[in-house]
């Protein structure tokens, strides 16, 4: 799916991409790579969980509930952890593919050139 703006990656493709990234041989994607696509889903789920559990804490049924507070805290902490992993992944991919992904995220533009072959 190289060059595709949208990646529909299953777990096998995500783990394969991550393995290749560790060895600095991951393919370059114009859109999100499989790990980035999985990260979007994970972040959205954590943010939904944080929002819903936070809202529940304001209701009469869960006001002052320690268990509900702990669930909310777990979602919030997982979100922070995923953000840290996302930043690390963006920096690693930027270095590996020699392009500024932060700028690409802000502008929505990424060079449309094929990746140069790596010399062994």
Backbone as CSV, one residue per row, in Angstrom:
resi,resn,N_x,N_y,N_z,CA_x,CA_y,CA_z,C_x,C_y,C_z
1,UNK,0.800,-1.201,0.000,0.000,0.000,0.000,0.842,1.264,0.000
2,UNK,2.043,1.148,-0.450,2.932,2.289,-0.471,2.351,3.382,-1.344
3,UNK,2.397,4.611,-0.831,1.896,5.731,-1.594,0.422,5.995,-1.402
4,UNK,-0.260,5.132,-0.713,-1.683,5.327,-0.484,-1.899,6.364,0.611
5,UNK,-2.890,7.209,0.444,-3.185,8.223,1.448,-3.883,7.606,2.651
6,UNK,-4.535,6.468,2.454,-5.252,5.816,3.537,-4.728,4.395,3.679
7,UNK,-4.445,4.017,4.907,-3.945,2.673,5.154,-4.964,1.921,5.996
8,UNK,-5.449,0.796,5.472,-6.342,-0.045,6.262,-5.526,-1.252,6.697
9,UNK,-4.913,-1.121,7.836,-3.968,-2.129,8.298,-4.553,-2.944,9.434
10,UNK,-4.387,-4.244,9.329,-4.764,-5.127,10.418,-3.587,-5.284,11.366
11,UNK,-3.790,-5.995,12.459,-2.720,-6.178,13.453,-1.442,-6.770,12.857
12,UNK,-1.581,-7.711,11.942,-0.384,-8.338,11.350,0.452,-7.297,10.603
13,UNK,-0.222,-6.441,9.831,0.497,-5.412,9.084,1.122,-4.375,10.024
14,UNK,0.420,-4.041,11.109,0.961,-3.084,12.081,2.227,-3.640,12.715
15,UNK,2.181,-4.888,13.188,3.359,-5.470,13.829,4.499,-5.669,12.833
16,UNK,4.174,-6.008,11.602,5.199,-6.149,10.567,5.873,-4.803,10.307
17,UNK,5.063,-3.745,10.235,5.618,-2.402,10.028,6.524,-2.013,11.198
18,UNK,6.058,-2.256,12.428,6.861,-1.907,13.607,8.181,-2.673,13.625
19,UNK,8.148,-3.951,13.252,9.381,-4.743,13.191,10.334,-4.128,12.167
20,UNK,9.815,-3.790,10.997,10.653,-3.180,9.964,11.196,-1.824,10.421
21,UNK,10.391,-1.069,11.149,10.834,0.245,11.636,11.995,0.105,12.617
22,UNK,11.951,-0.917,13.465,13.040,-1.145,14.422,14.358,-1.370,13.681
23,UNK,14.288,-2.050,12.538,15.489,-2.342,11.750,15.742,-1.291,10.658
24,UNK,15.032,-0.153,10.751,15.190,0.973,9.822,14.996,0.560,8.365
25,UNK,14.006,-0.287,8.134,13.704,-0.706,6.766,12.205,-0.587,6.465
26,UNK,11.515,0.232,7.223,10.073,0.403,7.031,9.798,1.173,5.749
27,UNK,8.743,0.773,5.056,8.338,1.487,3.849,7.843,2.876,4.215
28,UNK,7.947,3.783,3.270,7.444,5.139,3.445,6.024,5.201,2.885
29,UNK,5.151,5.886,3.577,3.760,6.062,3.149,3.491,7.550,2.973
30,UNK,2.678,7.902,1.992,2.278,9.300,1.845,1.297,9.698,2.936
31,UNK,0.422,8.781,3.314,-0.512,9.024,4.413,0.035,8.380,5.671
32,UNK,-0.849,7.991,6.550,-0.421,7.328,7.781,0.110,5.930,7.473
33,UNK,1.204,5.581,8.129,1.698,4.216,8.025,0.806,3.334,8.906
34,UNK,0.938,2.015,8.829,0.063,1.144,9.627,0.105,1.433,11.126
35,UNK,1.279,1.738,11.661,1.374,2.052,13.092,0.665,3.370,13.402
36,UNK,0.787,4.337,12.503,0.101,5.620,12.686,-1.407,5.470,12.642
37,UNK,-1.884,4.609,11.743,-3.324,4.363,11.652,-3.844,3.713,12.934
38,UNK,-3.085,2.740,13.441,-3.474,2.085,14.698,-3.425,3.081,15.861
39,UNK,-2.449,3.994,15.830,-2.330,4.996,16.894,-3.533,5.935,16.903
40,UNK,-4.021,6.300,15.738,-5.199,7.168,15.669,-6.380,6.494,16.351
41,UNK,-6.591,5.229,16.034,-7.706,4.490,16.641,-7.519,4.393,18.149
42,UNK,-6.304,4.056,18.591,-6.039,3.919,20.026,-6.243,5.252,20.749
43,UNK,-5.749,6.340,20.179,-5.917,7.657,20.817,-7.386,8.056,20.875
44,UNK,-8.117,7.820,19.796,-9.541,8.154,19.813,-10.294,7.353,20.881
45,UNK,-9.981,6.061,20.980,-10.640,5.231,21.995,-10.310,5.708,23.412
46,UNK,-9.050,6.051,23.651,-8.661,6.529,24.983,-9.316,7.872,25.300
47,UNK,-9.393,8.756,24.305,-10.032,10.053,24.541,-11.531,9.903,24.782
48,UNK,-12.154,8.982,24.070,-13.573,8.714,24.318,-13.744,8.164,25.729
49,UNK,-12.887,7.205,26.109,-12.959,6.638,27.452,-12.734,7.681,28.532
50,UNK,-11.768,8.560,28.322,-11.491,9.635,29.289,-12.681,10.581,29.394
51,UNK,-13.249,10.937,28.244,-14.388,11.868,28.239,-15.623,11.267,28.898
52,UNK,-15.951,10.042,28.536,-17.149,9.402,29.089,-16.993,9.177,30.595
53,UNK,-15.825,8.664,31.003,-15.627,8.421,32.440,-15.594,9.735,33.213
54,UNK,-15.036,10.784,32.615,-15.042,12.099,33.274,-16.450,12.642,33.414
55,UNK,-17.254,12.484,32.366,-18.646,12.919,32.441,-19.402,12.148,33.522
56,UNK,-19.192,10.836,33.574,-19.891,10.016,34.567,-19.579,10.458,35.992
57,UNK,-18.369,10.956,36.198,-17.992,11.430,37.532,-18.800,12.650,37.964
58,UNK,-19.434,13.318,37.021,-20.252,14.491,37.363,-21.712,14.137,37.612
59,UNK,-22.075,12.875,37.391,-23.470,12.472,37.580,-23.704,12.017,39.013
60,UNK,-24.960,12.017,39.422,-25.308,11.579,40.775,-24.909,10.125,41.019
61,UNK,-25.029,9.287,40.012,-24.753,7.863,40.180,-23.284,7.589,40.496
62,UNK,-22.361,8.397,39.968,-20.932,8.114,40.143,-20.179,9.217,40.883
63,UNK,-20.878,10.205,41.403,-20.228,11.297,42.135,-19.498,10.715,43.349
64,UNK,-18.199,10.948,43.425,-17.424,10.473,44.560,-17.038,9.002,44.504
65,UNK,-17.338,8.324,43.422,-17.013,6.902,43.286,-15.514,6.731,43.034
66,UNK,-14.838,6.075,43.950,-13.395,5.841,43.812,-13.104,4.946,42.603
67,UNK,-13.950,3.950,42.391,-13.750,3.044,41.261,-13.867,3.793,39.930
68,UNK,-14.857,4.657,39.811,-15.029,5.447,38.589,-13.862,6.413,38.406
69,UNK,-13.364,6.973,39.495,-12.199,7.864,39.415,-10.968,7.102,38.923
70,UNK,-10.809,5.874,39.398,-9.661,5.065,38.976,-9.747,4.715,37.492
71,UNK,-10.951,4.391,37.013,-11.137,4.101,35.586,-10.774,5.334,34.766
72,UNK,-11.249,6.493,35.199,-10.951,7.748,34.508,-9.440,8.007,34.499
73,UNK,-8.795,7.768,35.610,-7.350,7.983,35.715,-6.578,7.035,34.792
74,UNK,-7.028,5.791,34.701,-6.369,4.834,33.807,-6.474,5.312,32.360
75,UNK,-7.666,5.722,31.945,-7.828,6.234,30.577,-6.927,7.450,30.332
76,UNK,-6.882,8.372,31.277,-6.068,9.578,31.119,-4.581,9.225,31.034
77,UNK,-4.116,8.329,31.894,-2.705,7.947,31.876,-2.346,7.177,30.610
78,UNK,-3.238,6.315,30.138,-2.984,5.613,28.877,-2.914,6.600,27.712
79,UNK,-3.751,7.621,27.746,-3.713,8.653,26.710,-2.359,9.356,26.700
80,UNK,-1.862,9.705,27.863,-0.554,10.365,27.948,0.547,9.445,27.426
81,UNK,0.480,8.169,27.776,1.461,7.213,27.285,1.420,7.074,25.774
82,UNK,0.210,7.030,25.215,0.075,6.936,23.755,0.597,8.191,23.062
83,UNK,0.381,9.338,23.669,0.905,10.587,23.098,2.434,10.531,23.057
84,UNK,3.043,10.058,24.139,4.502,9.934,24.171,4.992,8.974,23.080
85,UNK,4.312,7.832,22.935,4.685,6.876,21.884,4.502,7.489,20.495
86,UNK,3.457,8.276,20.326,3.200,8.929,19.049,4.346,9.885,18.708
87,UNK,4.751,10.696,19.659,5.848,11.651,19.432,7.136,10.904,19.075
88,UNK,7.432,9.832,19.809,8.621,9.029,19.518,8.535,8.437,18.110
89,UNK,7.366,7.922,17.745,7.178,7.351,16.415,7.340,8.374,15.310
90,UNK,6.809,9.567,15.511,6.937,10.631,14.508,8.406,11.022,14.345
91,UNK,9.114,11.165,15.456,10.534,11.514,15.379,11.339,10.411,14.701
92,UNK,11.062,9.161,15.043,11.785,8.037,14.441,11.521,7.959,12.937
93,UNK,10.274,8.093,12.533,9.941,8.039,11.104,10.533,9.240,10.363
94,UNK,10.552,10.400,11.005,11.157,11.584,10.386,12.636,11.357,10.118
95,UNK,13.325,10.789,11.078,14.752,10.512,10.912,14.987,9.421,9.871
96,UNK,14.206,8.343,9.955,14.395,7.225,9.036,14.172,7.633,7.581
97,UNK,13.129,8.408,7.329,12.773,8.768,5.956,13.282,10.147,5.550
98,UNK,14.010,10.784,6.441,14.617,12.091,6.180,13.601,13.128,5.706
99,UNK,12.528,13.252,6.491,11.529,14.272,6.190,10.911,14.746,7.493
100,UNK,10.452,15.976,7.494,9.889,16.581,8.686,8.389,16.270,8.750
101,UNK,8.030,15.229,9.508,6.623,14.843,9.601,5.806,15.839,10.410
102,UNK,6.436,16.559,11.323,5.701,17.577,12.090,5.197,18.652,11.133
103,UNK,6.058,19.114,10.247,5.635,20.100,9.247,4.544,19.519,8.355
104,UNK,4.689,18.254,7.965,3.673,17.613,7.121,2.329,17.546,7.839
105,UNK,2.347,17.308,9.163,1.088,17.262,9.918,0.431,18.633,9.982
106,UNK,1.243,19.678,10.047,0.695,21.039,10.150,0.188,21.521,8.795
107,UNK,0.990,21.301,7.742,0.631,21.821,6.417,-0.266,20.882,5.624
108,UNK,-0.231,19.586,5.957,-0.978,18.607,5.188,-0.276,18.231,3.901
109,UNK,0.988,18.641,3.768,1.751,18.360,2.553,2.974,17.515,2.882
110,UNK,3.237,16.572,1.993,4.373,15.676,2.148,4.954,15.460,0.756
111,UNK,6.257,15.358,0.659,6.853,15.174,-0.660,6.333,13.879,-1.288
112,UNK,6.073,13.955,-2.573,5.485,12.824,-3.282,6.538,12.119,-4.129
113,UNK,7.701,11.910,-3.551,8.774,11.244,-4.255,8.931,9.848,-3.684
114,UNK,9.314,8.914,-4.519,9.590,7.588,-3.963,10.815,7.655,-3.065
115,UNK,10.853,6.783,-2.110,11.981,6.738,-1.190,13.225,6.248,-1.930
116,UNK,14.356,6.858,-1.600,15.614,6.425,-2.203,16.000,5.054,-1.681
117,UNK,16.586,4.246,-2.541,17.052,2.922,-2.135,18.177,3.081,-1.134
118,UNK,18.143,2.274,-0.088,19.192,2.309,0.925,20.324,1.400,0.481
119,UNK,21.528,1.898,0.583,22.691,1.119,0.211,23.115,0.282,1.412
120,UNK,23.240,-1.058,1.232,23.606,-1.894,2.377,25.002,-1.676,2.874
